[in-house]
Amino acid sequence: GEPDTTFSHITGRPTAHWMVQLSTKGLDEVPGWVWAQNNIRVLKLTDNQIEHLPAAVGDLVQLRELQLDRNHLRELPDELFTLENLRILSLNYNHLTDLTNASPSAGSPNFFGSPGDMPSPARSIVRRDGDSPNFQSAKVLSSIKAHSHMAQGAGMLRRITSETTPLRTMRPEGMVNILDLPSLREVSVNFNDLTHIDVVPRPGKPPQHHLRIFRARGNRIKKIPYEISVLKELEVLDLAFNAIRDLPTQLADLYVLTKLDLSNNHLEGKITAANLPHPLTQPIDIIKMDRTSPYCPSFECDNNSALTHPPPSVTSRGGADVVSFLGQCRDSNEKLTEMSLIVLGDGEAGKTSCIKALVGKRGKVDVNNRTIGIARSDWDPNTSGNVYDITFKIMDFAGQAVYSMMHQFFFIHRAVYMYVWAATKEFDDEQQDMIADQVRHWVDMIQLHVPGASLLCVCTHIDQVPDVRDQDRQIDFVKDKIQQRIETYKAAGTYSNIPPLKVLNDGESIKVNCLDPKKIDILREQLIAFAKASDAYTCGVVPNSFISLSRAVKNKNTNDDCKYISWSEYCELAEASKIKTEDLAMATAFLHELG
């Protein structure tokens, strides 16, 4: 018989078994007596060994909440999709591969789920799964072309959504999605084996989605489908820890979405306010809400290694700061043209001499005037004859081993890294081993702290190796060692999505004699072009107030010749730059990324 302890009675309805609690009972199937309780509102079956649900689940017509976390479910029975009063469904930590019923009608088209790759702008309008032989490509592409012409100049492309019937992904006849249930308000399918989200309406039936919370973190989802726009009442979308690379423009049609979590995905490039729903693009001070409040709008996108905008200094601070940053970027922005140039290499490699030559101050460095710790300077390569639209903050890292542990605190994303090494007269096995160790040390250190950073290599002291063939042999050796490290990073990134370093000329070093103006000119031109092509430089705009604060601090240092300022002075500069108190920490972290 049924144990009495499994029932919880609701006051006022003593004869109705509103909740059945069978969590953590070691069950491999649901006891048969449960299905006879047709008044059940809540059924809890968490932490068991259940592999499938029987058809009898459809008899629980009054069921409002079903919890099946931490079981071994691989598919959902058709009868589950008939529970039209179901409001909360929790299926975390199972083995589900999709959210459709197990047995749709045979012989029907198989267009559903996540779309395949298509060229932009088609990718944001129509999507398909695989290369189905039934896919009407000519018809769809002609529709895309027609709609694209209609949308040009009007900003309407993202509004061509699921109401456009010819562009819909087709669903097999008889296939039902759990999200179709009209009463469903919350679905949690975290940590399953989902590869796509299917929200395509059933043929001939208008969408009746009232879903407000959808959580599917920890799956293998690669794309957010453009049909996501049918979930008009969605307030929370959690897709963290998946493999999503970009956002569909239709995401902006979710007008009440206030919580979006895409952290730990594979997002690339830039995200702006135009990609997001209106509630996620408003500066927090406008809506007058505490950023620690659970109701505060939030866009979590931290730990996306290839994402350049918002920058890591912003995304690491949390979703509320990201919303504020993007809103300010939209309303009042300025292009950032300042980069850091971080010069590193072993001691006496010629780093400081190389920097002096770059900025137009040729001459060797006195042996008693070596770099101690980190030497900082500014470099503006723009002259009357050359306008590059870029300036640099240079950080010259001392190469002695005693300083090496300190350098890691000054690695930043918005920088180009220049590895300097010296050619040598004797290039025997011992010298090769030493150079190989140096290359591995510096290249690994950059990849560890700023994966995907931009790196160029410079070979100095070539005047001490008069034979060009010997120079090339050493340069080829260093190039080979760098390429070996890059291949290692690529292999590791296949599983972690951590991008490898971007190395100029595949790691081939630029030959430099600091006393030869022609060699320095070649280095300068390649360095500037490489920096301007880097993701860090092209990442987008930033709030005007952030740039104003950066200039204010720099001017105070220049005009007053002060090495530091007090916190109160810094706050005054921030206030004068129109940075709000709640944004001060974010702005400070951002300025640190500027070097």
C-alpha positions as CSV (number, residue, x, y, z in Angstrom):
1,G,0.0,0.0,0.0
2,E,0.9,3.7,-0.1
3,P,2.9,5.0,2.8
4,D,1.1,7.9,4.5
5,T,4.3,9.9,4.9
6,T,4.3,10.6,1.1
7,F,1.2,12.8,1.2
8,S,0.9,16.4,2.2
9,H,-2.7,17.6,2.6
10,I,-3.8,21.1,1.9
11,T,-5.9,22.8,4.6
12,G,-9.5,23.0,3.6
13,R,-9.3,20.0,1.2
14,P,-8.6,17.1,3.6
15,T,-9.6,14.5,1.1
16,A,-7.5,15.7,-1.8
17,H,-3.9,14.5,-2.1
18,W,-2.4,17.7,-3.5
19,M,1.2,16.7,-3.3
20,V,3.0,13.4,-3.6
21,Q,6.6,13.4,-2.3
22,L,8.7,10.5,-3.6
23,S,12.1,12.1,-3.9
24,T,15.3,10.2,-2.9
25,K,13.5,6.9,-2.6
26,G,15.8,4.9,-4.9
27,L,12.9,4.2,-7.3
28,D,13.6,2.8,-10.7
29,E,9.9,3.3,-11.7
30,V,7.0,5.3,-10.4
31,P,4.7,3.2,-8.1
32,G,1.4,2.3,-9.9
33,W,-0.8,3.7,-7.1
34,V,0.4,7.2,-7.9
35,W,-1.4,7.3,-11.2
36,A,-4.7,6.6,-9.5
37,Q,-4.5,9.9,-7.5
38,N,-6.1,12.1,-10.2
39,N,-6.3,15.1,-7.8
40,I,-2.5,15.5,-7.5
41,R,-1.3,19.0,-8.1
42,V,2.4,18.5,-7.2
43,L,4.5,15.4,-7.9
44,K,8.1,15.2,-6.7
45,L,10.3,12.4,-8.0
46,T,13.7,14.0,-7.7
47,D,16.9,11.9,-7.0
48,N,15.7,8.5,-8.1
49,Q,16.7,6.0,-10.9
50,I,13.7,6.4,-13.1
51,E,14.4,5.7,-16.8
52,H,11.0,6.4,-18.3
53,L,7.5,7.6,-17.5
54,P,4.5,5.4,-18.4
55,A,1.6,6.6,-20.4
56,A,-0.4,6.8,-17.2
57,V,1.2,10.1,-16.5
58,G,-1.5,11.6,-18.8
59,D,-4.1,10.6,-16.2
60,L,-2.9,13.3,-13.8
61,V,-5.1,15.9,-15.4
62,Q,-4.9,18.3,-12.4
63,L,-1.1,18.2,-12.2
64,R,0.5,21.7,-11.8
65,E,4.1,20.9,-10.9
66,L,6.3,17.9,-11.9
67,Q,9.8,17.5,-10.5
68,L,12.0,14.8,-12.1
69,D,15.5,16.1,-11.4
70,R,18.4,13.8,-11.2
71,N,16.9,10.7,-12.9
72,H,17.8,8.8,-16.0
73,L,15.2,10.0,-18.5
74,R,16.1,9.9,-22.2
75,E,12.8,10.8,-23.7
76,L,9.4,12.2,-22.8
77,P,6.1,10.2,-23.4
78,D,3.4,11.5,-25.6
79,E,0.9,11.6,-22.7
80,L,3.0,14.2,-20.8
81,F,2.2,16.7,-23.6
82,T,-1.6,16.4,-22.8
83,L,-1.2,17.9,-19.3
84,E,-2.7,21.2,-20.1
85,N,-2.7,22.4,-16.4
86,L,1.0,21.8,-16.0
87,R,2.7,25.1,-14.9
88,I,6.1,24.0,-13.6
89,L,8.3,21.3,-15.1
90,S,11.7,20.5,-13.8
91,L,13.9,17.9,-15.6
92,N,17.4,18.9,-14.5
93,Y,20.2,16.3,-14.6
94,N,18.7,13.8,-17.0
95,H,19.8,12.5,-20.4
96,L,17.2,14.3,-22.6
97,T,18.3,15.1,-26.2
98,D,15.2,17.2,-27.1
99,L,11.9,18.4,-25.6
100,T,9.6,16.8,-28.1
101,N,7.4,13.8,-27.8
102,A,8.9,10.3,-28.3
103,S,6.8,9.2,-31.3
104,P,5.6,11.8,-33.8
105,S,3.8,10.5,-36.9
106,A,5.9,8.5,-39.3
107,G,6.7,9.6,-42.8
108,S,6.5,13.3,-42.0
109,P,9.1,16.0,-42.8
110,N,12.0,16.2,-40.3
111,F,12.5,19.9,-40.1
112,F,12.8,20.9,-36.5
113,G,15.3,22.0,-34.0
114,S,18.5,24.1,-34.4
115,P,19.2,25.4,-37.8
116,G,22.3,24.8,-39.8
117,D,24.8,27.4,-40.8
118,M,23.7,29.8,-43.5
119,P,25.3,33.0,-44.8
120,S,24.3,36.2,-43.2
121,P,21.7,37.7,-43.5
122,A,19.9,34.5,-44.3
123,R,21.1,32.9,-41.1
124,S,19.1,35.3,-38.9
125,I,15.9,34.7,-41.0
126,V,15.7,31.1,-41.8
127,R,17.3,28.1,-40.2
128,R,17.4,24.4,-40.9
129,D,18.7,21.2,-39.3
130,G,21.3,19.4,-41.4
131,D,20.8,18.9,-45.1
132,S,17.3,17.5,-45.4
133,P,16.5,16.3,-48.9
134,N,13.0,17.8,-48.5
135,F,14.3,21.3,-47.8
136,Q,12.9,23.7,-50.3
137,S,16.0,25.8,-50.6
138,A,15.1,27.7,-53.8
139,K,11.8,28.8,-52.4
140,V,13.2,29.8,-49.1
141,L,16.2,31.7,-50.5
142,S,13.9,33.6,-52.9
143,S,11.7,34.6,-50.0
144,I,14.8,35.7,-48.1
145,K,16.0,37.9,-50.9
146,A,12.5,39.5,-51.3
147,H,12.3,40.2,-47.6
148,S,15.8,41.5,-47.4
149,H,15.1,44.1,-50.2
150,M,12.0,45.2,-48.3
151,A,13.9,45.6,-45.1
152,Q,16.9,47.6,-46.5
153,G,17.2,51.1,-45.0
154,A,14.2,50.6,-42.7
155,G,15.8,48.6,-39.9
156,M,13.1,46.0,-40.2
157,L,15.2,42.9,-40.8
158,R,14.9,41.6,-37.2
159,R,11.1,42.1,-37.3
160,I,10.8,39.5,-40.1
161,T,10.0,36.8,-37.5
162,S,8.0,33.7,-37.1
163,E,4.8,35.4,-38.5
164,T,6.3,35.0,-41.9
165,T,4.9,31.6,-42.8
166,P,7.1,30.7,-45.9
167,L,10.2,31.2,-43.8
168,R,9.1,28.9,-41.0
169,T,11.0,25.8,-40.1
170,M,8.5,23.0,-40.5
171,R,7.6,20.6,-37.7
172,P,6.7,16.9,-38.4
173,E,3.0,16.2,-38.2
174,G,2.2,14.8,-34.8
175,M,5.3,16.2,-33.1
176,V,4.6,18.2,-30.0
177,N,7.0,20.3,-28.0
178,I,6.7,20.6,-24.2
179,L,6.8,24.4,-24.7
180,D,3.4,24.2,-26.5
181,L,1.5,23.5,-23.3
182,P,-0.5,26.7,-22.8
183,S,-0.4,26.7,-19.0
184,L,3.3,26.1,-18.7
185,R,5.1,29.0,-17.0
186,E,8.5,27.5,-15.9
187,V,10.7,24.9,-17.5
188,S,14.1,23.7,-16.2
189,V,16.2,21.3,-18.2
190,N,19.7,22.1,-16.9
191,F,22.5,19.7,-17.5
192,N,20.9,17.3,-20.0
193,D,22.1,16.4,-23.6
194,L,20.0,19.0,-25.5
195,T,21.6,20.1,-28.8
196,H,18.8,22.5,-29.8
197,I,15.7,24.4,-28.6
198,D,12.6,23.7,-30.6
199,V,9.9,26.4,-30.3
200,V,8.3,26.1,-33.8
201,P,4.5,26.2,-33.5
202,R,2.4,23.2,-34.6
203,P,1.2,23.5,-38.2
204,G,-2.2,25.2,-38.4
205,K,-2.2,26.3,-34.7
206,P,-1.3,29.8,-33.6
207,P,1.4,30.0,-30.8
208,Q,0.0,29.9,-27.3
209,H,3.2,30.3,-25.4
210,H,2.9,31.7,-21.9
211,L,6.3,30.6,-20.7
212,R,8.1,33.0,-18.4
213,I,11.2,31.1,-17.2
214,F,13.3,28.8,-19.3
215,R,16.5,27.3,-18.0
216,A,18.7,25.0,-20.1
217,R,22.3,25.6,-18.8
218,G,24.9,22.9,-19.1
219,N,23.7,21.3,-22.4
220,R,25.2,21.2,-25.9
221,I,23.0,23.9,-27.5
222,K,24.9,25.7,-30.3
223,K,22.3,28.2,-31.5
224,I,19.4,30.2,-30.2
225,P,16.6,29.7,-32.8
226,Y,15.1,32.7,-34.5
227,E,11.7,31.4,-33.5
228,I,12.6,32.3,-29.9
229,S,10.6,35.5,-30.7
230,V,7.3,33.6,-30.2
231,L,7.9,33.4,-26.4
232,K,6.5,36.9,-25.9
233,E,6.1,36.5,-22.2
234,L,9.6,35.1,-21.4
235,E,11.2,36.9,-18.5
236,V,14.2,34.6,-17.7
237,L,16.3,32.8,-20.2
238,D,19.3,30.9,-18.8
239,L,21.5,29.2,-21.4
240,A,24.8,29.3,-19.6
241,F,27.4,26.6,-20.2
242,N,26.4,25.7,-23.8
243,A,28.2,26.3,-27.1
244,I,26.3,29.3,-28.5
245,R,28.4,31.6,-30.7
246,D,26.0,34.4,-31.7
247,L,22.7,36.0,-31.0
248,P,19.7,36.0,-33.4
249,T,18.3,39.5,-34.1
250,Q,14.9,38.1,-33.1
251,L,16.1,38.0,-29.5
252,A,15.4,41.7,-29.3
253,D,11.7,40.9,-29.8
254,L,11.4,39.5,-26.3
255,Y,10.1,42.7,-24.8
256,V,9.8,41.6,-21.2
257,L,13.0,39.6,-20.9
258,T,14.9,40.9,-17.9
259,K,17.3,38.0,-17.1
260,L,19.6,36.6,-19.8
261,D,22.5,34.3,-18.9
262,L,24.9,33.3,-21.7
263,S,28.0,33.0,-19.6
264,N,30.5,30.2,-20.4
265,N,29.4,29.9,-24.0
266,H,31.3,30.5,-27.2
267,L,30.1,34.0,-28.0
268,E,32.3,35.9,-30.5
269,G,32.9,39.5,-31.6
270,K,30.7,42.3,-30.4
271,I,27.3,42.5,-28.6
272,T,25.6,45.9,-28.6
273,A,22.3,47.2,-27.2
274,A,20.7,46.5,-30.7
275,N,21.1,42.8,-30.1
276,L,19.1,42.8,-26.9
277,P,15.6,43.3,-25.6
278,H,14.7,46.8,-24.4
279,P,14.8,45.9,-20.6
280,L,18.4,44.8,-21.0
281,T,19.6,48.0,-22.6
282,Q,18.5,50.6,-20.0
283,P,21.1,52.2,-17.7
284,I,20.3,50.9,-14.2
285,D,20.0,54.5,-12.8
286,I,17.1,55.2,-15.1
287,I,14.9,52.4,-13.7
288,K,16.1,53.3,-10.2
289,M,16.8,49.8,-8.9
290,D,19.4,48.3,-6.6
291,R,21.8,46.2,-8.7
292,T,21.9,43.6,-6.0
293,S,18.1,43.1,-6.3
294,P,16.9,39.8,-7.8
295,Y,14.5,41.9,-9.9
296,C,17.3,44.0,-11.4
297,P,17.8,43.5,-15.2
298,S,20.8,41.3,-15.9
299,F,22.8,40.0,-18.9
300,E,25.4,37.6,-17.8
301,C,28.0,36.9,-20.5
302,D,31.3,36.3,-18.6
303,N,33.8,33.7,-19.7
304,N,33.2,33.9,-23.4
305,S,36.9,34.0,-24.4
306,A,36.3,35.3,-28.0
307,L,33.8,38.1,-26.9
308,T,35.4,41.5,-27.4
309,H,32.5,43.8,-26.5
310,P,31.5,44.2,-23.7
311,P,35.1,43.8,-22.5
312,P,36.1,41.2,-19.9
313,S,36.6,44.0,-17.3
314,V,32.9,44.7,-17.5
315,T,31.5,41.1,-18.0
316,S,33.4,39.8,-15.0
317,R,31.5,42.3,-12.8
318,G,28.1,40.7,-13.3
319,G,25.0,41.0,-15.5
320,A,23.6,44.3,-14.0
321,D,26.9,46.1,-14.8
322,V,26.8,44.7,-18.4
323,V,23.3,46.1,-18.8
324,S,24.4,49.5,-17.6
325,F,27.5,49.5,-19.8
326,L,25.6,48.6,-23.0
327,G,23.0,51.2,-22.2
328,Q,25.5,54.0,-21.7
329,C,27.4,52.9,-24.9
330,R,24.2,53.3,-26.9
331,D,23.3,56.7,-25.4
332,S,26.7,58.4,-25.2
333,N,29.7,56.8,-26.7
334,E,33.2,57.4,-28.1
335,K,35.5,55.3,-30.1
336,L,38.5,54.2,-28.1
337,T,41.8,54.5,-30.0
338,E,44.2,53.9,-27.2
339,M,46.0,50.5,-26.9
340,S,48.7,49.1,-24.7
341,L,52.0,47.8,-26.1
342,I,53.5,45.3,-23.7
343,V,57.1,44.5,-24.5
344,L,58.5,41.4,-22.9
345,G,61.5,39.0,-23.2
346,D,64.5,38.0,-21.3
347,G,67.1,40.4,-19.8
348,E,69.4,42.2,-22.2
349,A,67.4,41.1,-25.3
350,G,67.2,44.8,-26.4
351,K,63.6,45.6,-25.4
352,T,64.3,49.1,-24.1
353,S,66.5,50.0,-27.1
354,C,63.8,48.8,-29.4
355,I,61.2,50.9,-27.7
356,K,63.4,54.0,-27.8
357,A,64.0,53.5,-31.5
358,L,60.2,53.0,-32.1
359,V,59.4,56.4,-30.5
360,G,62.2,58.1,-32.3
361,K,64.9,58.1,-29.6
362,R,67.7,56.0,-31.1
363,G,70.7,55.0,-29.1
364,K,71.9,52.1,-26.9
365,V,70.8,51.8,-23.3
366,D,73.6,52.2,-20.7
367,V,74.3,49.0,-18.8
368,N,73.7,50.8,-15.5
369,N,70.3,52.1,-16.7
370,R,68.5,48.8,-17.2
371,T,64.7,48.5,-16.7
372,I,63.7,47.8,-13.1
373,G,60.3,46.2,-12.7
374,I,58.1,47.9,-15.4
375,A,58.9,51.0,-17.3
376,R,55.8,52.9,-18.5
377,S,55.6,55.5,-21.2
378,D,53.2,57.0,-23.8
379,W,53.7,56.8,-27.6
380,D,51.7,58.8,-30.2
381,P,52.8,57.6,-33.6
382,N,50.6,60.2,-35.3
383,T,52.7,62.8,-37.0
384,S,52.1,65.5,-39.6
385,G,52.8,63.1,-42.4
386,N,51.2,59.9,-40.8
387,V,47.8,59.7,-39.1
388,Y,47.2,56.3,-37.7
389,D,44.3,57.0,-35.4
390,I,45.9,55.0,-32.6
391,T,48.0,55.8,-29.6
392,F,49.9,53.5,-27.2
393,K,50.7,53.1,-23.6
394,I,53.9,51.2,-23.5
395,M,54.8,48.8,-20.7
396,D,58.4,47.6,-20.8
397,F,58.7,44.4,-18.6
398,A,62.1,43.8,-17.1
399,G,63.4,40.5,-18.3
400,Q,65.3,39.3,-15.2
401,A,63.9,36.2,-13.5
402,V,63.4,38.0,-10.2
403,Y,60.6,40.1,-11.8
404,S,58.8,37.3,-13.7
405,M,56.2,36.5,-11.1
406,M,55.2,40.1,-10.8
407,H,54.5,40.5,-14.5
408,Q,51.3,38.4,-14.4
409,F,49.4,41.1,-12.5
410,F,49.8,43.5,-15.5
411,F,48.7,41.3,-18.4
412,I,45.6,42.9,-19.9
413,H,43.3,42.1,-22.8
414,R,43.4,45.5,-24.6
415,A,47.0,45.2,-25.7
416,V,49.4,44.0,-28.3
417,Y,52.3,41.9,-27.0
418,M,55.7,42.2,-28.5
419,Y,58.2,39.4,-27.7
420,V,61.8,40.5,-28.1
421,W,64.7,38.0,-28.3
422,A,68.3,38.4,-29.3
423,A,70.1,36.6,-32.1
424,T,73.4,35.1,-31.0
425,K,76.7,34.2,-32.6
426,E,76.8,30.8,-31.1
427,F,73.7,28.8,-32.0
428,D,74.7,25.4,-30.6
429,D,72.4,22.8,-28.9
430,E,72.8,24.5,-25.5
431,Q,71.8,27.8,-26.9
432,Q,68.8,26.3,-28.8
433,D,67.6,24.7,-25.6
434,M,67.8,28.0,-23.8
435,I,65.9,29.9,-26.5
436,A,63.3,27.2,-26.7
437,D,62.7,27.5,-22.9
438,Q,62.5,31.3,-23.2
439,V,59.9,31.1,-26.0
440,R,57.8,28.5,-24.1
441,H,57.9,30.6,-20.9
442,W,56.8,33.9,-22.4
443,V,54.3,32.5,-24.9
444,D,52.7,30.3,-22.3
445,M,52.4,33.1,-19.8
446,I,50.6,35.3,-22.3
447,Q,48.2,32.5,-23.3
448,L,47.5,31.6,-19.7
449,H,46.5,35.2,-18.6
450,V,45.1,36.7,-21.9
451,P,44.1,33.8,-24.2
452,G,43.7,34.9,-27.8
453,A,45.9,38.0,-27.4
454,S,47.8,39.5,-30.3
455,L,51.5,38.7,-30.4
456,L,54.3,39.7,-32.7
457,C,58.0,38.6,-32.4
458,V,61.1,40.8,-32.9
459,C,64.6,39.6,-33.3
460,T,67.3,42.1,-32.2
461,H,71.1,42.2,-32.3
462,I,71.1,41.0,-35.9
463,D,74.2,43.1,-36.4
464,Q,76.1,40.6,-34.3
465,V,75.2,37.8,-36.7
466,P,76.5,39.0,-40.1
467,D,75.6,35.9,-42.0
468,V,71.9,36.3,-43.2
469,R,71.6,32.5,-43.4
470,D,72.4,32.2,-39.7
471,Q,69.9,34.9,-38.9
472,D,67.2,33.1,-40.8
473,R,68.1,29.8,-39.2
474,Q,67.5,31.2,-35.7
475,I,64.3,33.0,-36.8
476,D,63.0,29.7,-38.3
477,F,63.8,27.9,-35.1
478,V,61.9,30.4,-32.9
479,K,59.0,30.4,-35.4
480,D,58.8,26.6,-35.2
481,K,58.7,26.6,-31.4
482,I,56.0,29.2,-31.4
483,Q,53.9,27.3,-33.9
484,Q,54.3,24.1,-31.8
485,R,52.8,26.0,-28.8
486,I,50.0,27.5,-30.9
487,E,49.0,24.0,-32.1
488,T,49.0,22.8,-28.5
489,Y,46.6,25.7,-27.6
490,K,44.4,24.9,-30.6
491,A,44.1,21.3,-29.6
492,A,43.1,22.3,-26.0
493,G,40.7,24.9,-27.4
494,T,38.7,22.3,-29.3
495,Y,37.1,21.2,-26.1
496,S,37.3,24.4,-24.0
497,N,36.8,27.1,-26.7
498,I,39.8,29.0,-25.3
499,P,41.2,30.8,-28.4
500,P,44.9,30.5,-29.2
501,L,47.2,33.5,-29.5
502,K,47.0,35.5,-32.7
503,V,50.6,35.7,-34.0
504,L,51.8,38.0,-36.7
505,N,53.4,36.3,-39.7
506,D,52.8,32.8,-38.1
507,G,55.5,33.6,-35.6
508,E,58.2,34.8,-38.0
509,S,60.2,37.4,-36.2
510,I,60.8,40.9,-37.6
511,K,64.5,41.6,-37.9
512,V,65.6,44.8,-36.1
513,N,68.8,46.7,-35.7
514,C,68.0,49.6,-33.4
515,L,70.5,51.8,-35.1
516,D,69.0,51.2,-38.6
517,P,66.1,53.5,-39.3
518,K,64.8,51.4,-42.2
519,K,64.5,48.3,-40.0
520,I,62.7,50.4,-37.3
521,D,60.3,51.9,-39.9
522,I,59.3,48.3,-41.0
523,L,58.7,47.3,-37.4
524,R,56.7,50.4,-36.7
525,E,54.4,50.0,-39.8
526,Q,53.8,46.3,-39.1
527,L,53.2,46.9,-35.4
528,I,50.6,49.6,-36.0
529,A,48.8,47.7,-38.7
530,F,48.7,44.6,-36.5
531,A,47.4,46.5,-33.5
532,K,44.6,48.2,-35.5
533,A,43.5,44.8,-36.9
534,S,43.3,43.2,-33.5
535,D,40.0,42.4,-31.8
536,A,41.0,44.6,-28.8
537,Y,41.2,47.7,-31.1
538,T,38.1,47.0,-33.1
539,C,36.0,46.0,-30.1
540,G,33.6,48.9,-30.4
541,V,32.7,52.1,-28.5
542,V,32.7,52.9,-24.8
543,P,30.8,55.4,-22.6
544,N,32.0,59.0,-22.9
545,S,32.3,59.2,-19.2
546,F,34.9,56.5,-19.1
547,I,37.1,58.2,-21.6
548,S,36.6,61.5,-19.7
549,L,37.9,59.9,-16.5
550,S,40.9,58.4,-18.3
551,R,41.9,61.8,-19.7
552,A,41.3,63.5,-16.3
553,V,43.7,61.1,-14.5
554,K,46.2,61.4,-17.3
555,N,46.1,65.2,-17.3
556,K,46.5,65.3,-13.5
557,N,49.6,63.1,-13.8
558,T,51.0,65.3,-16.5
559,N,50.1,68.7,-15.2
560,D,50.7,68.2,-11.5
561,D,53.6,65.7,-12.0
562,C,52.1,63.4,-9.3
563,K,52.8,59.7,-9.2
564,Y,49.6,58.8,-7.4
565,I,46.3,60.4,-6.3
566,S,44.2,59.7,-3.2
567,W,40.9,57.8,-3.4
568,S,39.0,61.0,-2.6
569,E,40.7,62.9,-5.4
570,Y,39.9,60.0,-7.8
571,C,36.3,60.1,-6.8
572,E,36.1,63.8,-7.5
573,L,37.6,63.3,-10.9
574,A,35.0,60.6,-11.6
575,E,32.1,62.8,-10.4
576,A,33.4,65.6,-12.7
577,S,33.4,63.1,-15.5
578,K,29.7,62.3,-14.8
579,I,30.4,58.7,-13.6
580,K,27.8,57.6,-11.2
581,T,28.7,56.1,-7.9
582,E,27.3,52.7,-8.8
583,D,29.4,52.7,-12.0
584,L,32.7,53.8,-10.4
585,A,34.0,50.2,-9.7
586,M,33.2,49.2,-13.3
587,A,34.8,52.2,-14.8
588,T,37.9,51.7,-12.7
589,A,38.2,48.1,-13.8
590,F,37.8,49.2,-17.4
591,L,40.6,51.8,-17.0
592,H,42.9,49.1,-15.6
593,E,42.3,47.3,-18.9
594,L,43.6,50.4,-20.7
595,G,46.9,50.0,-18.8
